Amino acid sequence: MPRFYLTTAIDYSNGDPHLGHAIEKIGADVIARYRRARGDDVHFLIGMDEHGQKVQQEAEKNGSSPQAWVDRIAESFLEVWDRLGLSNDDFIRTSEPRHHRGLTTLMKRIAANGDFRRAKYEGYYCAGCEAFKKEEELEDGGCPLHPGREVEWTEEDNWFFRLSAYRDALLARLRDDPGWVRPRTRRNEITRLLEAGLDDISASRSRIRWGVPFPGDEDHTVYVWLDALSNYITAIGYPDGEAFAKSWPADLHIIGKDITRFHCVYWPAMLMAAGVEPARCVWGHGFVKIGGAKLSKSAGTELGLIELIGRHGPDALRYFLMREVPWDGDRDFPSAEAFVEQFDRRYTTDLANDLGNLLNRVVSMVSRYRKGGVPPLRGGELAEKASLALSEYHNAMDGYLLHRGLGAAFDVVRAANGFVDETKPWALAKAERAGASPDVLDGVLAQLMAALGAIASMLAPFTPRKAAELWRALGGAGPPPPFADLEHAVGLLESVRPGPVLFPRL
């Protein structure tokens, strides 16, 4: 069984989970579930980034110790991920002993390679990014990603990582492996950054006590970005754990497009310095924007995640985000109200009317015309359309274009609804009562059942709970079958089981 190690960026512990976090985790969960349905041995990692200046400041502001603060934040994230049905296999926290051990080993190996040096840093620091900023990276004297937060002029005597030494190796990797950084817009961005040259970067902080001690210098802590990036290997037992030997290099890092520099330059250079192979692919996804601005509580463009989950249920939100937000780009809504209106529209049109009504019609007709018994599987016009859509679905999903995968699944929904209108099973049933052969109606109902079975399997990565309900209504047991078993499983369906409405109308 092929193994597939999938990670997301770990979330920073300075506040509760929001929609931006959810888009990334849902997308990664869709990929993990899809790869399992394809037969892969998947290990799916998410987690929390719990060290650094911003966490220390937030804890102090709230009258809490840093550890108590991150414990509360981690619990709030876990509760939301459970509501959204994430299927992660592990949840790493950088305050855990396993992370400290692995990070310390990694830093020692980089040091043994001669890639740390002591120097003075002078420049701007954005606590929002937990990143040092060059003057040319600022806009109107501030960080463009955190416009409401003042950047600080910082002077520190730090340990530096010799990042500049790895520029040529990184450029060669980009040239030789076009699939390493994706989509292409992100690859082009990293290529330009490398071609412009690299500066060495701070590897430690001398004034931040909440972190992992820098090996060999207890007056310093490891710079939070180097600390956070190493979670991908510390979670699986680096340097000598069995899971590390089995799973590394990661097959896919999923990150927001604003942190590609850290994952496509800093992180692979650190691994090269320690004698570890970099991940096979980094995918930088886009953002939901409101009026052209990235979601931000301080800018007044935030959308309440808990309220959105409760509006139509977790699977409906999963569907909406993956259908509306292209996995290789941004989706801009004119306003928060427009976002909610489009969510309601998608729910009503796609889920309640198109999909929910299709399931209700087919199960009702099989119940009425065949006393619930499922006719034997057979081919035909709808079966051919479903087969073509399934092929398009796999092409999209294998290429991580999740929105296109969902589009292919709903091509089958639309085709099946059109097939019902064209074939008019109610008229065929009337003709059968008048003495016509039952074969024609059997063929129509069999194709509709098979199409719904395919839809259940295609939607299972996106809407796992509702897809399981759909499959049970068709007479199946448990979740929809893996793709390799789909035709066989549909052929074994014996009797439909009418149940509650899949997506109740508003």
GIGI-V522988 format. One record per residue. N is the residue number from 1. RES is the residue in one small letter. OMEGA is omega as a letter, one per 40 degrees, with the letter a starting at -180 (999 if undefined). Layout:
BEGIN
n: <N;N>
res: <RES;RES>
omega: <OMEGA;OMEGA>
END
This chain:
BEGIN
n: <1;2;3;4;5;6;7;8;9;10;11;12;13;14;15;16;17;18;19;20;21;22;23;24;25;26;27;28;29;30;31;32;33;34;35;36;37;38;39;40;41;42;43;44;45;46;47;48;49;50;51;52;53;54;55;56;57;58;59;60;61;62;63;64;65;66;67;68;69;70;71;72;73;74;75;76;77;78;79;80;81;82;83;84;85;86;87;88;89;90;91;92;93;94;95;96;97;98;99;100;101;102;103;104;105;106;107;108;109;110;111;112;113;114;115;116;117;118;119;120;121;122;123;124;125;126;127;128;129;130;131;132;133;134;135;136;137;138;139;140;141;142;143;144;145;146;147;148;149;150;151;152;153;154;155;156;157;158;159;160;161;162;163;164;165;166;167;168;169;170;171;172;173;174;175;176;177;178;179;180;181;182;183;184;185;186;187;188;189;190;191;192;193;194;195;196;197;198;199;200;201;202;203;204;205;206;207;208;209;210;211;212;213;214;215;216;217;218;219;220;221;222;223;224;225;226;227;228;229;230;231;232;233;234;235;236;237;238;239;240;241;242;243;244;245;246;247;248;249;250;251;252;253;254;255;256;257;258;259;260;261;262;263;264;265;266;267;268;269;270;271;272;273;274;275;276;277;278;279;280;281;282;283;284;285;286;287;288;289;290;291;292;293;294;295;296;297;298;299;300;301;302;303;304;305;306;307;308;309;310;311;312;313;314;315;316;317;318;319;320;321;322;323;324;325;326;327;328;329;330;331;332;333;334;335;336;337;338;339;340;341;342;343;344;345;346;347;348;349;350;351;352;353;354;355;356;357;358;359;360;361;362;363;364;365;366;367;368;369;370;371;372;373;374;375;376;377;378;379;380;381;382;383;384;385;386;387;388;389;390;391;392;393;394;395;396;397;398;399;400;401;402;403;404;405;406;407;408;409;410;411;412;413;414;415;416;417;418;419;420;421;422;423;424;425;426;427;428;429;430;431;432;433;434;435;436;437;438;439;440;441;442;443;444;445;446;447;448;449;450;451;452;453;454;455;456;457;458;459;460;461;462;463;464;465;466;467;468;469;470;471;472;473;474;475;476;477;478;479;480;481;482;483;484;485;486;487;488;489;490;491;492;493;494;495;496;497;498;499;500;501;502;503;504;505;506>
res: <m;p;r;f;y;l;t;t;a;i;d;y;s;n;g;d;p;h;l;g;h;a;i;e;k;i;g;a;d;v;i;a;r;y;r;r;a;r;g;d;d;v;h;f;l;i;g;m;d;e;h;g;q;k;v;q;q;e;a;e;k;n;g;s;s;p;q;a;w;v;d;r;i;a;e;s;f;l;e;v;w;d;r;l;g;l;s;n;d;d;f;i;r;t;s;e;p;r;h;h;r;g;l;t;t;l;m;k;r;i;a;a;n;g;d;f;r;r;a;k;y;e;g;y;y;c;a;g;c;e;a;f;k;k;e;e;e;l;e;d;g;g;c;p;l;h;p;g;r;e;v;e;w;t;e;e;d;n;w;f;f;r;l;s;a;y;r;d;a;l;l;a;r;l;r;d;d;p;g;w;v;r;p;r;t;r;r;n;e;i;t;r;l;l;e;a;g;l;d;d;i;s;a;s;r;s;r;i;r;w;g;v;p;f;p;g;d;e;d;h;t;v;y;v;w;l;d;a;l;s;n;y;i;t;a;i;g;y;p;d;g;e;a;f;a;k;s;w;p;a;d;l;h;i;i;g;k;d;i;t;r;f;h;c;v;y;w;p;a;m;l;m;a;a;g;v;e;p;a;r;c;v;w;g;h;g;f;v;k;i;g;g;a;k;l;s;k;s;a;g;t;e;l;g;l;i;e;l;i;g;r;h;g;p;d;a;l;r;y;f;l;m;r;e;v;p;w;d;g;d;r;d;f;p;s;a;e;a;f;v;e;q;f;d;r;r;y;t;t;d;l;a;n;d;l;g;n;l;l;n;r;v;v;s;m;v;s;r;y;r;k;g;g;v;p;p;l;r;g;g;e;l;a;e;k;a;s;l;a;l;s;e;y;h;n;a;m;d;g;y;l;l;h;r;g;l;g;a;a;f;d;v;v;r;a;a;n;g;f;v;d;e;t;k;p;w;a;l;a;k;a;e;r;a;g;a;s;p;d;v;l;d;g;v;l;a;q;l;m;a;a;l;g;a;i;a;s;m;l;a;p;f;t;p;r;k;a;a;e;l;w;r;a;l;g;g;a;g;p;p;p;p;f;a;d;l;e;h;a;v;g;l;l;e;s;v;r;p;g;p;v;l;f;p;r;l>
omega: <a;i;a;a;a;i;i;i;i;a;a;a;i;i;a;a;i;a;i;i;a;a;a;a;i;i;i;i;i;i;a;a;i;a;i;i;i;i;a;i;a;i;a;a;i;i;a;i;a;a;i;a;a;i;i;a;a;i;i;i;a;i;a;i;i;a;i;i;a;i;i;a;i;i;i;i;a;i;a;i;i;i;a;i;i;a;a;i;a;i;a;i;a;i;a;i;a;i;i;a;a;i;i;i;i;a;i;a;i;i;i;i;i;a;i;i;a;i;i;i;i;i;a;i;i;i;i;i;a;a;i;a;i;a;a;i;a;i;a;i;a;i;a;i;i;a;a;a;a;i;a;i;a;i;a;i;a;i;a;i;a;a;a;a;a;a;a;i;i;i;i;i;i;a;a;a;a;a;a;i;a;e;a;i;i;i;i;i;a;i;i;a;a;a;i;i;a;i;i;a;i;i;a;i;a;a;a;a;a;a;a;i;i;a;i;i;a;i;a;i;i;i;a;i;i;i;a;a;a;a;a;i;i;a;a;i;i;e;a;a;i;a;i;i;a;a;a;e;i;i;a;i;i;a;i;a;a;a;i;a;a;a;a;i;a;a;i;i;i;a;i;a;a;i;a;a;i;i;a;a;i;i;i;a;i;a;i;i;i;a;i;a;i;i;a;i;a;a;i;a;i;i;a;a;a;i;i;i;a;a;i;a;a;a;i;i;i;a;a;a;a;i;a;a;i;a;i;a;a;i;a;i;a;a;i;i;i;i;a;i;i;i;i;a;i;a;a;a;a;a;a;a;a;a;a;a;i;i;a;a;a;a;i;a;i;i;a;a;a;i;i;a;a;i;a;a;i;a;a;a;a;i;i;i;i;i;i;i;i;i;i;i;a;i;i;a;i;i;i;i;a;i;i;i;i;i;i;i;a;i;i;i;a;a;a;i;i;i;i;a;a;a;i;a;i;i;i;i;i;i;i;i;i;i;i;i;i;a;a;i;i;a;i;a;i;i;i;i;i;i;i;i;i;i;i;a;a;a;a;i;a;a;a;a;a;i;i;i;i;a;i;i;i;a;i;i;i;i;i;a;i;a;a;a;a;a;i;a;i;i;a;i;a;a;i;i;i;a;i;i;a;i;a;i;i;999>
END
